[in-house]
Every structure is written in structure tokens, then in C-alpha cells.
Amino acid sequence: FALQEGLSLWKALTFFVYGGSGGILASVVALGSVSLFEHTFHLTTEVRLMELLNPNHPLLKRLMLEAPGTYSHSLIVANLAEVAAEEIGANALLARAGAYYHDIGKLRRPQFFIENQVGPNRNVHEHLSPYLSVRVIIGHVRDGLEIARKFRLPREVQGIIQSHHGRSVVRYFYEKALRMSGGNVSRDVFRYPGPLPRTPEEAIVFLADSVEAAVRSMKDPTPRRIEMTVRNIIRAYLEDGQLDESSLTLRDINRVARRFVLFLNGMIHTRVPYPEPVEESVHGKS
């Protein structure tokens, strides 16, 4: 077209180069504007959530290196949260992102959390009073919120971090204090400050976090035991009022529980024992 209008070949090439460059520049500016718009008005788009799921994100890399047990736990919680959110029509991408970052507060003192304690005699809480221990454990929520704000994580993700224990009781240290004192212990001292989970995604991560930890600690996980554990945890939280401010219906909660059970049974299934290789059997008998 340009040559038909009498332009030289050089001018035609220049025309196309400038036209193509302008399109690329416009795309770059548009993408940059979206990012700026997200940060300025605190909007959480799918693009922003996908960025948070990048394993090269500084916080995820720190979790993997400094708190590998917490990192592994967070990945499984993320899988649970995502499938449960899909099941009830909640924001699966937000649930997954929130689960990735829900425990970033443990980066402050990773060795105080059991999933990061490796080898014998590594439990630092054996030498601490239950009152000091519970302050550290409960403090990871506050620490996580501070880290999230420093890294400007979306408000929805911050909400998941802040509410992922609701106002539940740290039962292990509460019961330890009861044994040491003979029963005169304030339950509220061992209770997380909240808030209670409100959005579907907050409630799902709240439940997934407890369910994963409980099933991981089981010595002999069978489908029946897994289902009983999941149901008992959710029932206890309902009775304790932990889901009172959640927008989940009882039908939603039941569907979430079923999805948890299906996923966990698929993950922790009994492996089929393979026969011993013939060569090894022969050499072993010689």
C-alpha cells in the first residue's frame, strides 16, 4: 500500500517499524498502567493473584529456604483451599494465593513451629512455659500481617492471613498449662485474637489449615479416619462459633468437607506393594 502511494522502500519500512513499535509500546504502557491502577486503588485482579503464585516471589522463596516445613504445609493447604473454593463457586485463585501466604509470619521464628523442627531434641517448647510458647505461636498471625503489609500483598490476602486461626484456642499449650497448674487457667490467654473468618475464601483457608495439620499428624491415615477427622474438626469449630461470621451456609460447609476428604484420600492413599525384583531376590539368597 505504501509503495503504491509513491513512497520509497526505505520510507515504507520506516512506516512499518514505527507502526509496530507503537503497538508494542502501547501494550507495555497498558500493562504498566494496570499494575499501577491495582496498587493505587488496592484492587486484586487475576493478574495480581497469578503474580503471587509465582514460586520465585521473594516471600515464597524465603519460606522454602528458611521454613521448608511451613512451605510444604502451605502448598497442601493451597490445594485443599482451591478445590474446595471451586466446589462452592468461591474465588479459587484467591483461596490458593491466600493459602500460599497464610503462614508467612512463621518466617520470624520458624524453629518454634513443629513442622520446621527436624531431628530429636529439637522441640524448643520443651524448655519454655506454655504461656511463653503460646505468645510466640499466636504472634505469627500479627507477624504475618506486618510482613504482608510491607510487601503490599492484596487486602483480601491480608484478610486470610489475619483470620486463618479465627479466635480458636491453641489447645496443646492450654492443656499443658492446665496440667501444670491443676486447672486454674484462663482459656482466653490461649486464644487467638481474631478476627473470625468472614469471606468464603477466609473460611475455607481457616478450615483447610486445621484439616491439613491434623491429617498430617495421623500415624495410620485410612479413608475412614480421615473423614472422621475432617468432620470432627469442622463440627468443633461450628460449636465454638468460629464460623458464625462466615458467609458459608451449612450446605457449603458440607460440600467443602466432602471435597477435603476426597482430596486427602487421593493424596494419602495406600500404595500397592510392588514385588521384589527377581535379580535382587536371586542375589539376596546367594
Secondary structure, 3 states (H helix, E strand, C coil): CCCCCCCCHHHHHHHHHHHHHHHHHHHHHHHHHHHHHHHHCCCCCHHHHHHHCCCCCHHHHHHHHHCHHHHHHHHHHHHHHHHHHHHHCCCHHHHHHHHHHCCHHHHCCHHHCHHHCCCCCCCHHHHCCHHHHHHHHHHHHHHHHHHHHHCCCCHHHHHHHHHCCCCCECHHHHHHHHHHHCCCCCHHHHECCCCCCCCHHHHHHHHHHHHHHHHHCCCCCCHHHHHHHHHHHHHHHHHCCCCCCCCCCHHHHHHHHHHHHHHHHHHCCCCCCCCCCHHHHHHHHC
